[in-house]
Amino acid sequence: MRDRFDGRALAALFATAACSVALSGCGIIFQNHEKIADATLKPTPGNTARGTITLIERSDGVQVTYSITNMPPNSDHALQVHERGDCIAVNGADASPVFALPGERARASGRLEGELGNIHADANGTATGFIVATDVSLDGVRSVISRAIMLHREATESYTMSPHNVGPALACGVIRR
């Protein structure tokens, strides 16, 4: 009788171990995977600004972390996502309009989804920091994947008068996963 009990206990122990191993793999499948993308900003013709952009989707929006160098010292610049992921056509003019959902462009005085905000270059022409963009995402209809992100010559002063005129791009990169 003792041999049968030990056999059942061993079988139960083996079954428990097998279930434990099988379920531990579920943690990898069901854990929260961050959505991450990045872009390498390269200078447009006649400019020297360059840098990296990392985008991480969070619960409160997409965190856009930037590290950009070779900008004019002590200057402010608009950082914008544009419709097409085309940096080749950028030769002093925008390759495409600022990213916006259909119908949003009709609000000429309103802020568009692709207008991420302004960044400031320090005395060395370097800007590092982050912006939380609440109007974009890394998937779905508001996705910025495969779109161009551009650093513009001017800052966005106001969204009430000519909000989208921020001058030519100093640097451009395509957002990729």
C-alpha positions as CSV (number, residue, x, y, z in Angstrom):
1,M,0.0,0.0,0.0
2,R,2.9,2.3,0.8
3,D,4.3,2.0,-2.8
4,R,1.0,3.0,-4.4
5,F,0.8,6.1,-2.2
6,D,4.3,7.2,-3.0
7,G,3.5,6.7,-6.7
8,R,0.4,8.9,-6.5
9,A,2.3,11.5,-4.6
10,L,5.1,11.4,-7.2
11,A,2.6,11.7,-10.0
12,A,0.8,14.7,-8.3
13,L,4.2,16.3,-7.7
14,F,5.1,15.9,-11.4
15,A,1.7,17.2,-12.6
16,T,2.1,20.3,-10.3
17,A,5.6,20.9,-11.6
18,A,4.4,20.5,-15.3
19,C,1.6,23.0,-14.7
20,S,3.9,25.4,-13.0
21,V,6.3,25.4,-16.0
22,A,3.5,25.7,-18.5
23,L,1.9,28.7,-16.7
24,S,5.2,30.5,-16.2
25,G,5.3,30.8,-20.0
26,C,1.9,32.6,-19.9
27,G,3.5,35.4,-18.0
28,I,5.7,36.2,-21.0
29,I,2.7,36.1,-23.3
30,F,0.3,38.2,-21.1
31,Q,2.7,40.7,-19.6
32,N,2.3,44.3,-20.6
33,H,4.6,45.0,-23.5
34,E,5.5,48.6,-24.1
35,K,5.0,50.0,-27.6
36,I,8.2,51.6,-28.6
37,A,9.4,53.4,-31.7
38,D,12.3,55.6,-32.7
39,A,13.6,57.9,-35.3
40,T,17.1,59.2,-36.2
41,L,17.0,62.9,-37.1
42,K,19.4,63.8,-40.0
43,P,20.1,67.3,-41.1
44,T,18.2,68.7,-44.1
45,P,20.4,70.3,-46.9
46,G,22.3,73.2,-45.5
47,N,21.6,72.4,-41.9
48,T,23.6,70.6,-39.2
49,A,21.0,69.6,-36.5
50,R,20.8,65.9,-35.8
51,G,19.7,63.6,-33.1
52,T,17.5,60.7,-31.8
53,I,13.9,60.5,-30.9
54,T,12.3,57.7,-28.9
55,L,8.6,57.2,-28.6
56,I,7.0,55.1,-25.8
57,E,3.3,54.7,-25.5
58,R,2.1,55.2,-22.0
59,S,-1.3,55.4,-20.4
60,D,-1.3,59.2,-20.5
61,G,0.0,59.5,-24.1
62,V,3.1,58.9,-26.1
63,Q,6.3,60.0,-24.4
64,V,8.6,61.6,-27.0
65,T,12.1,61.7,-25.7
66,Y,14.6,63.7,-27.7
67,S,18.3,64.3,-27.8
68,I,19.3,66.7,-30.5
69,T,22.6,68.5,-31.2
70,N,24.1,71.1,-33.6
71,M,21.1,73.4,-33.4
72,P,21.5,77.2,-33.2
73,P,22.4,78.1,-29.6
74,N,19.7,79.5,-27.3
75,S,16.9,78.9,-29.8
76,D,13.4,77.4,-29.8
77,H,12.0,75.0,-32.4
78,A,8.8,73.2,-33.2
79,L,8.9,69.4,-33.2
80,Q,6.2,68.0,-35.6
81,V,5.0,64.7,-37.1
82,H,4.2,64.9,-40.8
83,E,1.8,62.8,-42.8
84,R,4.3,61.0,-45.0
85,G,7.4,59.3,-43.9
86,D,9.5,61.0,-46.5
87,C,12.6,62.9,-45.5
88,I,14.2,62.8,-49.0
89,A,11.8,65.4,-50.4
90,V,12.6,67.8,-47.5
91,N,14.8,70.5,-49.1
92,G,13.9,73.6,-47.2
93,A,10.1,72.9,-47.3
94,D,7.9,70.4,-45.6
95,A,7.6,67.0,-47.3
96,S,3.9,66.8,-46.4
97,P,1.3,68.5,-44.1
98,V,1.4,68.1,-40.4
99,F,-0.2,64.8,-39.3
100,A,-3.9,65.3,-38.5
101,L,-7.0,63.1,-38.4
102,P,-9.6,63.6,-41.1
103,G,-11.8,66.6,-40.2
104,E,-9.2,68.1,-37.8
105,R,-7.5,70.0,-40.6
106,A,-10.7,72.0,-41.0
107,R,-10.1,73.6,-37.7
108,A,-7.5,76.0,-39.2
109,S,-6.9,77.8,-35.9
110,G,-6.7,74.6,-33.8
111,R,-3.7,72.5,-32.8
112,L,-3.2,69.4,-35.0
113,E,-2.3,66.0,-33.6
114,G,1.2,66.1,-35.2
115,E,2.2,69.3,-33.5
116,L,4.1,67.8,-30.6
117,G,5.4,71.1,-29.1
118,N,8.4,73.3,-28.9
119,I,11.9,72.4,-27.7
120,H,14.7,74.7,-26.5
121,A,18.4,74.4,-27.5
122,D,20.8,75.5,-24.8
123,A,23.9,77.7,-25.3
124,N,25.7,74.7,-26.9
125,G,22.9,74.1,-29.4
126,T,21.8,70.9,-27.6
127,A,18.3,69.9,-26.6
128,T,17.4,66.9,-24.4
129,G,14.1,66.1,-22.7
130,F,10.7,64.8,-23.4
131,I,7.2,65.8,-24.4
132,V,4.0,63.8,-23.6
133,A,1.9,63.8,-26.8
134,T,-1.7,62.9,-25.8
135,D,-3.2,63.1,-29.3
136,V,-1.1,60.4,-31.0
137,S,-0.4,56.7,-30.6
138,L,1.9,54.0,-31.9
139,D,-1.0,52.0,-33.5
140,G,-4.5,52.5,-34.8
141,V,-5.9,55.6,-36.5
142,R,-3.7,58.0,-34.5
143,S,-0.5,56.1,-35.2
144,V,2.6,58.0,-36.1
145,I,4.6,54.9,-37.2
146,S,6.1,55.3,-40.7
147,R,5.6,59.1,-40.6
148,A,8.3,61.8,-40.7
149,I,9.2,63.7,-37.5
150,M,10.8,67.1,-38.2
151,L,12.6,69.7,-36.2
152,H,11.6,73.1,-37.7
153,R,13.5,76.4,-37.8
154,E,10.9,78.3,-35.8
155,A,8.8,77.6,-32.7
156,T,5.1,77.5,-32.6
157,E,4.2,80.8,-30.9
158,S,0.4,80.5,-30.8
159,Y,-2.3,78.2,-32.1
160,T,-4.6,81.1,-32.7
161,M,-2.8,82.9,-35.6
162,S,-1.1,81.0,-38.4
163,P,-0.2,78.1,-36.1
164,H,1.3,75.8,-38.7
165,N,3.9,78.2,-40.2
166,V,7.1,77.1,-38.4
167,G,9.6,77.5,-41.3
168,P,11.6,74.8,-43.0
169,A,12.8,71.6,-41.4
170,L,16.3,71.7,-39.9
171,A,16.3,67.9,-39.5
172,C,14.1,65.0,-40.4
173,G,13.7,61.3,-39.5
174,V,11.1,58.5,-40.1
175,I,9.5,56.9,-37.1
176,R,10.0,53.1,-37.0
177,R,9.3,50.3,-34.6
